[in-house]
Amino acid sequence: MQAEAPAQGEVRPRKVLDRLKPYSPGKPIWEVQRELGLERVVKLASNENPLGPSPGALEAIQAALPDIHRYPDTQSVLLKEALAQELQLRTEQLVVTNGGDELITLLSETFLEPGDEIVAPSPTFSEYEFGAHLMDARVVSVPLAEGFRYEAASLLAAVNERTKLVWLCSPNNPTGTYMPRQELERLLAGLPQGVLLVYDAAYCHYTAAEDYTDGLEFVRAGRPVIVLQTFSKAYGLAGIRVGFGAAPEAIIRRIMQVKEPFNVNALAQTAAAAALSDKEHVLRSRALNAQGRERLYAGLDQLGLAYTRSMSNFVLVELGARAHELFRALMAKGVIVRYGDIWGLPRHIRVSIGTEEENIFFLECLEQVLQESR
Ligand SMILES: *Cc1c(COP(=O)(O)O)cnc(C)c1O
């Protein structure tokens, strides 16, 4: 059958584009200020570090500015060496990417043929699905258990001979729940050969549970796992875009084949290396987050709202049937959070933990909009 000719001025795009949903980011502060004419706007929608970047990272960027007429290092060697030392890995086990998001796309491009399958929990980070659709692969979604708990068995039950990648976000975005080490062992033990587990540990720096693992022990042991980390969250560098993957060498070598040579800019490489060595900033961020999370729990308890206890820097809050209306009303007061419909959770919002002031402002506004919407 002859395909219809495209209209004038159009070129027929790949068919898979019909299935790609646009990413829906948290609104930036300036946009809400401009649209609603508000002075004070607090953004608790993208799990950014409320303390800002490490001062050391800013200095490193300043120092590197005179050299930006030079191309960046294609391999991010200095950053890889710092990471290897810090994480007890070899540089051959690392790939540095333009944010963790780029690693997700690179993994999809490296491993997924049309008709291949990925297994991903639901709800989870939307970019795994994006990568699969981009490559015309199929997404097999596995609902989380009661209380958004992870179960290895249900993920394993979804794996078949077409499965290439199993995605696991722990702590999970947007639920804040995690998979305990033993359960992860069970998952790995049950995976057939030829399947790679992608362990997204974007939020590992905020975890405290004894039975949490950042997954790197499995990489060191040579298991078929790639761990994703990012400098966008605890390290406070979301705007400059750096992430990395840690995996057995053979996996890294394959990813290198599809990576663009200059994927990570020079300022990002040096900023990330400086942030990595600023242990104090990460510890402060972590402590502020743990405190803020408790403050948020207490406030939500007082308002009689249900929420999921989180191992991360955000909390999923159940607002019920009025959730969308309340989300809009919060925005009108200058508090940007994320509405849950993008994860199939129309009764929920996800709120990032901010500074003490921001958390209190959020709770005050939430109390007001709850009263006003009665
Ligand atoms: C933020 C995030 C990432 C990576 O973000 P980048 O800014 O692209 O580094 C990856 N996975 C999850 C679950 C995230 O929330």
The ligand as a Gaussian input file, in Angstrom:
#p B3LYP/6-31G(d) Opt

LIG

0 1
 C       16.322000      13.555000      38.235000
 C       16.326000      12.141000      37.829000
 C       17.264000      11.584000      36.935000
 C       18.345000      12.318000      36.217000
 O       18.165000      13.638000      36.043000
 P       19.253000      14.485000      35.231000
 O       18.957000      15.863000      35.628000
 O       19.027000      14.194000      33.781000
 O       20.598000      14.003000      35.671000
 C       17.213000      10.241000      36.681000
 N       16.297000       9.464000      37.256000
 C       15.397000       9.941000      38.105000
 C       14.440000       9.023000      38.717000
 C       15.364000      11.291000      38.416000
 O       14.426000      11.750000      39.233000

